[in-house]
Amino acid sequence: MGGNLQGSYQLTSNELNRTGQEVTGRRIDFNLRSKNGYFVLEDFVVGLDLSVLHQSNKMTDVSDGVSSEPRRETFVMAGPFLRYYMLNGVFSELTLLAGLHNFNDVNQKYKALEGGVGLGYAFFLNKQFSLEPVLSVRYFRKVDRNGRAYSEFGPMIGFGLQAYLLRQKSHVIKRAL
């Protein structure tokens, strides 16, 4: 049982719009996740990943210098995750999530899908708690009511805190202590 916090800050430039003018901007993402799993086999965890993703975008039209109001979006997603512990706390992870975007705004509803593959390390503070840096590759897609889609693909760095309530299930975790 545990969770992690992921974040990114991006500077953007876009010329793929109706006017063909360059539009620049900034984007900030925060992703708060709760992962609750169980060791079904030695070193193999299956669980539920609950995620709240918040994005803030601010765009500026370079041709006339006009800035738009920041656009904020919130996604609530859930889905399964798999984790396998390899050597002395090193683990690989697979996540698949589905959910809703702006669930309180009727005019801007999207369906969201996310998948990721990552590699991390469990640094144990004591027998039950670990700090876990994770490097992952993430695919994200949102689709509106008309079938138009927006997709993202790329790396993400995360940092988590895990509590191993039944940690005797994994011999790899025991060796990491």
C-alpha positions, -999 to +999 in steps of 0.1 A: +000+000+000+014+034-008+015+062-034+036+086-052+037+121-066+047+128-101+052+162-118+065+180-148+069+215-162+070+220-199+075+249-223+055+244-255+054+258-290+027+250-315+022+261-351-003+234-358-035+255-355-061+271-378-041+304-383-007+288-387+007+314-362+031+303-335+015+298-301+039+293-271+030+284-236+038+266-204+023+235-189+024+221-154+013+186-145+008+171-110-002+134-106-011+120-071-014+083-071-024+057-045-013+021-052-028-007-031-016-042-040-011-077-027+017-102-033-001-130-052+032-148-058+066-143-043+080-110-057+048-104-078+023-078-068-012-072-083-032-041-073-054-011-079-039+022-089-061+053-082-049+086-097-058+123-097-041+142-125-042+180-126-029+200-156-025+238-160-019+253-194-012+290-203-008+299-240+005+331-257+000+340-293+035+352-305+022+373-333+002+397-312+016+389-277-019+381-263-020+356-234-049+334-227-063+327-192-048+295-177-068+264-186-070+239-158-080+203-162-085+175-137-087+138-144-098+110-120-087+076-131-084+040-118-071+007-130-049-023-123-011-023-118+014-051-118+048-050-101+077-075-101+106-072-077+139-084-094+171-078-073+175-062-039+146-038-042+147-031-080+113-035-095+095-032-128+059-020-131+030-019-155-001+003-151-033+007-170-058+034-161-092+047-174-113+076-161-131+109-167-119+144-173-136+175-157-163+153-143-182+185-131-182+204-164-209+190-187-196+209-218-160+196-216-163+159-208-136+136-220-128+099-215-092+094-205-068+064-209-033+060-195-007+033-196+028+032-183+059+009-180+085+018-154+116+008-135+122+017-099+140+011-067+127+005-032+150+021-006+139+008+027+138+032+057+128+003+080+111-031+077+078-017+065+084+017+047+104+025+016+111+055-006+107+047-043+121+067-072+105+055-104+114+063-141+086+054-164+074+058-200+038+071-201+011+071-228-019+093-222-050+098-244-082+118-240-111+116-264-141+140-266-177+132-274-171+136-312-142+111-312-115+137-315-084+127-295-054+142-279-024+120-270+009+123-251+038+099-250+071+103-231+091+098-199+080+107-164+099+108-131+080+099-099+088+095-062+068+074-038+064+062-003+053+026+002+041+008+033+046-030+032+021-043+057+026-080+048+061-077+035+071-112+045+055-123+012+086-113-008+120-127-004+136-100-026+123-073-002+138-092+028+172-092+011+170-055+005+170-049+042 
